[in-house]
Amino acid sequence: MGKLTEAEVQTAAGQQQAQLKEQGKPVAAEGKMSAVFPSYARYDLALVKGKGSWVWDDQGNKYLDFTCGLAVTSLGHAPEKVGAKLKEQIDTLWHVSNLFQIPGQQKVAQLLTGNSCADQAFFCNSGAEANEAAIKLARRYHQKVKGDDRYEVITFEQSFHGRTLATLTATGQQKVKEGFLPLPAGFKTVPLHDLPALEAAIGEHTAAIMLEMVLAEGGVLEVQAEFLDAVVALCKQHGLLLIVDEVQTGMGRTGKLFAHQHYGIEPDIFTLAKGVASGFPAGVMLGKGYLREAFSPGSHASTFGGTPLATAVMAATIETMLEDELPQRAAEMGLYLTGLLKEKLGDTPFVVDIRGKGLLIGIECKQPVSEIVLAGQKRGLLFVTAGPNVLRLLPNLYVSKEEIDQAVDILSDLIHTYATQANGEAGA
Ligand SMILES: *Cc1c(COP(=O)(O)O)cnc(C)c1O
């Protein structure tokens, strides 16, 4: 079949819409993906193929991907070593219940605990689910092991912890909570870096403090080391658990395998998801050995958590990261990328700040930047935002200097053009 003309596409879409209307079914305004709940603001791009740093759309256009499924495909698209293990496991065993021994879980748990301060792992399927497990473990530890009436979790403004009812309540952004009342009890949110507010929020029911090392969705904001030290001290003083959400910052992204390792701290619990399985759905909650008995048999579960298929992909992903020293590579390439951005954009008044850790990078601008993202797509470069005024760059950890050069050329072009336009409008 040949390509449809624009008019034919319009007619086909129109006919489909009329048909849906006739059947009494909902009709989406855009006519695309009308059978899917419109809970995402989607770009008008359908990506159908990927390899390494590059993706292709359904029209055959090629893009340099500095998005990586939002920090998910950290080994690049369709990584061969991981793909080979996935194919091997597909022909062996996909799924068994957690009623049985799953050797893959022990292997992944040992890879993760052997390279961190944690001793135990719980497997699930997403970041929200990993954080949910962390919150449950913290409550259960206090209530069942220590015999405390502690259940409250303190989190920070601008944080992001997920979209389940508990994790959206933990999230420090009003927009994710609208229309979902009543929210579960047991959460408090205080401003980041406000020590008096944090101290005032701690009470007899406080069980844990949860935070990201770099607030990624919140604008690529790094937690100040002195503040983090104070948080650790408060946890010690009041017997609280420290939960670090490493869903976006974990798995090498920031230049260490786990971001908290930059600061020499040891969280009681930390959570992983995005980069842990190269795009296969997987989440992990990791904790210290003294928390072990809090999750006694029957206390928590997940049908799809840590299946033979998922653990094969996780193991291959983690082994590849360690073998190829990707955290170190992320640190080096991150310095190269931010250095280049500062060189090309540092003097532009439109750019407020260029910051980041490893290959989690934010460019804060004076005005909303969503149009720059769209203009980037037209130039063949994919990146996203982190809040209204911050551009976020998340290349894969194998990204080359040539690819970085290419991306920075396009970006600085886009930003200079946009800044000139914005200036013109402001002056007019
Ligand atoms: C993406 C993200 C989550 C939620 O992960 P899902 O897999 O979408 O549930 C939680 N915390 C942080 C820091 C994230 O970036």
The ligand as an SDF file (V2000), in Angstrom:
LIG
                    3D

 15 15  0  0  0  0  0  0  0  0999 V2000
    9.8590    8.2750   37.4650 C   0  0  0  0  0  0  0  0  0  0  0  0
   10.0220    8.4240   38.9090 C   0  0  0  0  0  0  0  0  0  0  0  0
    9.1780    7.7520   39.8140 C   0  0  0  0  0  0  0  0  0  0  0  0
    8.0090    6.9270   39.3670 C   0  0  0  0  0  0  0  0  0  0  0  0
    8.3810    5.8210   38.6180 O   0  0  0  0  0  0  0  0  0  0  0  0
    7.2890    5.0050   37.7810 P   0  0  0  0  0  0  0  0  0  0  0  0
    8.0540    3.8400   37.2340 O   0  0  0  0  0  0  0  0  0  0  0  0
    6.7590    5.9210   36.7360 O   0  0  0  0  0  0  0  0  0  0  0  0
    6.2270    4.5900   38.7310 O   0  0  0  0  0  0  0  0  0  0  0  0
    9.4460    7.8870   41.1690 C   0  0  0  0  0  0  0  0  0  0  0  0
   10.4610    8.6350   41.6080 N   0  0  0  0  0  0  0  0  0  0  0  0
   11.2860    9.3010   40.7720 C   0  0  0  0  0  0  0  0  0  0  0  0
   12.4090   10.0970   41.3350 C   0  0  0  0  0  0  0  0  0  0  0  0
   11.0810    9.2330   39.3950 C   0  0  0  0  0  0  0  0  0  0  0  0
   11.8790    9.9110   38.5660 O   0  0  0  0  0  0  0  0  0  0  0  0
  1  2  1  0
  2  3  1  0
  2 14  2  0
  3  4  1  0
  3 10  2  0
  4  5  1  0
  5  6  1  0
  6  7  2  0
  6  8  1  0
  6  9  1  0
 10 11  1  0
 11 12  2  0
 12 13  1  0
 12 14  1  0
 14 15  1  0
M  END
$$$$
